[in-house]
Structure formats: structure tokens, C-alpha cells
Amino acid sequence: MKKVGFIFDLDGVIVDTAKYHFLAWHKLAKELGFEFTKEQNELFKGVSRKRCLEILLDIGNVNATQEQFDTWMVEKNVDYLAYIEKMDASEILPDVPRVLKYLQKKNIPIALGSASKNAKPILEKVDLLPYFDSIVDGNNVTKAKPDPEVFLIAAKNLNVDPSSCVVFEDAVAGIQAANAAGMVSIGIGDAEILNEADYNFTDFTGISDDFLESLINKEHKG
């Protein structure tokens, strides 16, 4: 039987840090003289910080020098880090620990594949870091999702063929990246939005141990 690997996105899959990103971007937008809404924040799902700032400046019709751009990137991240400093295990999304424990008990290699540059400290704060055999985040990649780079690096680190990897994602770009890597894609969230995924669940409470077992035992996309 082929060795199987499981890869998890972070924001919106393991923890809901989107609200903290929104607060930090909203604060910056206000300083720059315009409003930034929760609806507009949806455009930032699965997107790098640099690209988020570009979108934000487009929304506010703000021009920036490279120096200003770099300063605002740092400012946003400092604000975001101040918000996540208070995070604890209560921030973990429903049933995520159950799924991680099940996979660990089965000796299945687990990786994180996230655009976040703060993935490791977040996992440490919510006490989930020991479950992960590899952390691949914004510090390790040069191409943002939907490019499959982050997931291909994760598969390599786990020593698992990409076609035998299962990815959990909450963003369209993440699902596209998983599909481009030839991996099984599982959408966590709105099935209509994540319609390119191989499977869809509102959250992990809908993912049974039997379903996980079927993913472990099936031949995948190889």
C-alpha cells in the first residue's frame, strides 16, 4: 500500500485567524483614510500579505512608494501579532484535534501548508505543534497559492508522493493549488464557493473516522 500524507492549511481550517487579519487590515485602512469591510476581507483568503496590501491599496485608491509599502506591511503584521498573542487552545476550530489525534495514532505523516508567516507561533499557542511532522509556510515558499509549491514542498518533506497526499483547505486558491499538485482536495467551508474540491465539509465535525480511514486506504490520484 502507498504511503499517505495529510496536509492542512492553517487559517480557516485549524484556527480562525481571519478575524485578526481583518482587524489589522481594517486598522491600516482607517489610518489611510478609507473603510475596509468584512466582505472585502473575503478577497484576502489564502493570499500572501504582499498581495493583500496591494488589493487593500487598490480598494482605497492609495498610491504608495516602495518605502511606504514596506512600512505598512510591517505595521499590519505587528498589529496582527499583537492580536494573536492572546490566542489559546479555545481558538481551535471544532473537531480538528480529534482528526489530528486519529491520524497520529495511525502513524500518518502530517504537514502544515500555509501562506502565513506566523504559522509556527500560532500552532505553539494553541498546543497543536507536536502533531505536525513538517511546517511549510510563507517563510519557505516563493510562489503563492494557487501555485502548488507549498503543498509540493510539504509532500517532499513528508517523503510522500504528491498523488498520495490529502489537503484540507478553506480557500479557492488553496483548492486549486492542491488540485494542481495532483492531490486529493477537501474543502472546509461553503461547498458552492469551494466547488472545485474533491470533497466538501462545512467543518471537521462532518468528517468521520470511517471517512479518514477511507482516505488512508484508497489509491488516490496516482
MARLUM-136230 format. One line per field, with one value per residue (C-alpha): z, y, x negated; residue in one letter. Coordinates in steps of 0.05 Angstrom, whole numbers. Each point is the difference from the previous one (the first is absolute). Layout:
N
Z = [Z_...]
Y = [Y_...]
X = [X_...]
rest = [A_...]
END
This chain:
222
Z = [0_-17_57_10_26_26_-9_36_-15_63_-4_-4_5_67_32_-20_-4_-57_52_25_-71_-12_62_-20_-72_23_47_-56_-49_51_9_-76_-1_-25_24_-9_7_21_-70_-31_49_-36_-57_46_13_-14_-28_20_43_-57_-47_54_8_-75_0_60_-33_-64_42_32_-65_38_-34_39_-7_12_67_21_-26_41_62_-5_-9_65_36_-19_24_66_13_-21_46_58_-12_-6_62_41_-38_36_-12_4_-70_-33_-48_18_-3_-28_60_-9_-73_16_57_-45_-55_51_31_-70_-9_-59_-16_8_-29_2_-66_11_-29_71_24_72_-5_50_57_-10_3_63_33_-13_21_-67_-24_23_-50_-60_-32_-47_-1_-68_3_-31_24_-44_-66_-56_-37_30_-8_-50_-17_30_27_74_-5_-43_50_56_-37_-11_74_19_-51_-31_-74_-16_-29_68_39_28_9_44_-24_10_-59_-74_-15_49_-32_-69_27_28_-66_-39_44_-17_72_29_18_57_7_70_-4_-53_-51_-53_5_6_-56_-32_61_-3_65_40_74_40_54_30_40_-66_-11_31_20_-54_-53_24_-3_-72_-18_32_-38_-69_-60_-7_-65_-15]
Y = [0_70_45_56_71_52_74_55_73_43_60_-21_-74_-10_68_60_55_35_45_24_12_41_42_16_17_40_41_14_20_48_32_8_34_-52_-56_-74_-48_-73_-15_29_-41_-63_20_-12_-74_-42_61_23_62_38_-15_18_69_10_-16_45_59_-12_0_67_28_14_7_-19_5_-65_27_15_-69_-35_41_-17_-74_0_43_-48_-60_32_15_-71_-31_42_-31_-72_8_-14_-63_-67_-69_28_30_-69_-14_-57_-72_18_-33_-64_-5_14_-51_-52_10_1_-65_-31_25_42_56_70_67_71_37_73_69_27_21_-9_-72_-31_50_-8_-76_7_46_-48_-62_-36_5_-71_-30_27_-34_58_74_34_72_68_-2_-61_16_50_-12_11_-46_-18_-20_-69_14_1_-69_-31_21_-29_-66_-3_14_-56_-46_-14_1_61_-46_-34_65_27_75_37_72_55_45_-7_14_-55_-51_19_-8_-69_-21_27_-42_-62_-8_-17_66_7_66_25_52_19_-56_48_44_-59_-39_-21_-44_-76_0_54_7_60_-16_-60_-22_-30_-40_-69_-48_-47_54_13_-75_-2_57_-38_-64_24_4_76_34_-43]
X = [0_-24_-22_51_-11_49_-11_40_7_0_46_73_-18_-35_13_40_-52_38_33_-68_-25_63_-9_-72_17_61_-45_-50_56_28_-68_-4_68_50_45_-16_59_6_26_-63_-41_25_-46_-59_13_-61_-38_-70_-8_-33_57_51_-31_1_74_13_-35_41_64_-20_-29_-64_-68_-62_-75_-39_-21_72_22_-54_17_75_-16_-39_52_56_-40_-18_74_19_-52_27_69_-24_-44_63_18_8_30_71_-13_-6_57_49_-27_-68_-37_41_-21_-73_0_31_-53_-56_25_-2_-72_21_-50_31_-22_23_4_16_-13_-7_-69_24_23_-49_13_75_-4_-43_51_58_-42_5_-73_-19_49_-38_-59_-13_19_-1_22_-12_-72_-15_34_-9_65_69_60_30_-71_-10_-70_19_34_-54_-53_43_7_-75_-13_47_-33_68_18_45_53_6_11_65_8_50_13_51_-20_12_-73_-20_46_-28_-70_15_32_-59_-46_41_23_68_33_50_37_16_55_51_7_26_-62_-47_33_-67_-16_4_40_35_16_26_-51_-36_61_26_-64_8_-55_26_-9_-71_-13_26_-48_-58_16_21_-47_9_-20_-60]
rest = [M_K_K_V_G_F_I_F_D_L_D_G_V_I_V_D_T_A_K_Y_H_F_L_A_W_H_K_L_A_K_E_L_G_F_E_F_T_K_E_Q_N_E_L_F_K_G_V_S_R_K_R_C_L_E_I_L_L_D_I_G_N_V_N_A_T_Q_E_Q_F_D_T_W_M_V_E_K_N_V_D_Y_L_A_Y_I_E_K_M_D_A_S_E_I_L_P_D_V_P_R_V_L_K_Y_L_Q_K_K_N_I_P_I_A_L_G_S_A_S_K_N_A_K_P_I_L_E_K_V_D_L_L_P_Y_F_D_S_I_V_D_G_N_N_V_T_K_A_K_P_D_P_E_V_F_L_I_A_A_K_N_L_N_V_D_P_S_S_C_V_V_F_E_D_A_V_A_G_I_Q_A_A_N_A_A_G_M_V_S_I_G_I_G_D_A_E_I_L_N_E_A_D_Y_N_F_T_D_F_T_G_I_S_D_D_F_L_E_S_L_I_N_K_E_H_K_G]
END
